């Protein structure tokens, strides 16, 4: 079968430096938003309790 133009892979243009910068800025903004939302959630009380018990056990083990 003869190959026509539809059989050739499409050439993709390389993004410009400005486009890469904009893409990186968008990614950075989204990551900061995710991080901030996690920080705002705080630490669950059951995790704080576990950390305190582990610290107590470590202190007792050193004596």
C-alpha positions in Angstrom: 0.0 0.0 0.0 1.3 3.5 -0.8 2.1 5.8 2.1 0.5 9.2 2.0 0.9 12.3 4.1 -1.5 10.9 6.8 1.0 8.1 7.4 3.8 10.4 8.4 4.2 11.2 12.1 3.1 14.7 13.0 6.0 17.0 13.7 5.7 18.7 17.1 7.0 22.2 17.6 9.5 22.7 20.4 8.0 25.0 23.0 9.7 28.4 23.3 11.5 29.4 26.3 8.6 31.7 27.3 6.2 28.8 27.0 8.4 26.5 29.1 8.6 29.3 31.7 4.8 29.7 31.7 4.3 26.0 32.1 6.8 25.8 34.9 5.2 28.7 36.7 1.8 27.1 36.4 3.1 23.8 37.8 4.8 25.7 40.6 1.6 27.6 41.4 -0.4 24.4 41.5 2.2 22.6 43.7 2.2 25.6 46.2 -1.6 25.4 46.3 -1.6 21.7 47.1 1.2 22.2 49.7 -0.7 25.1 51.4 -3.9 23.0 51.5 -2.1 20.2 53.2 -0.5 22.5 55.7 -3.8 24.1 56.5 -5.3 20.7 57.4 -2.9 20.5 60.3 -1.7 17.3 62.0 -4.4 14.8 63.1 -4.6 14.3 66.8 -4.1 10.5 66.6 -0.7 11.1 64.8 0.4 13.6 67.4 -0.6 11.0 70.1 1.5 8.3 68.3 4.5 10.6 68.1 4.3 11.4 71.8 4.1 7.7 72.7 7.1 7.0 70.5 9.1 9.8 72.1 8.2 8.5 75.6 9.2 5.0 74.6 12.5 6.3 73.2 13.2 8.2 76.4 12.5 5.2 78.6 14.7 3.0 76.4 17.7 5.4 76.9 17.5 5.1 80.7 
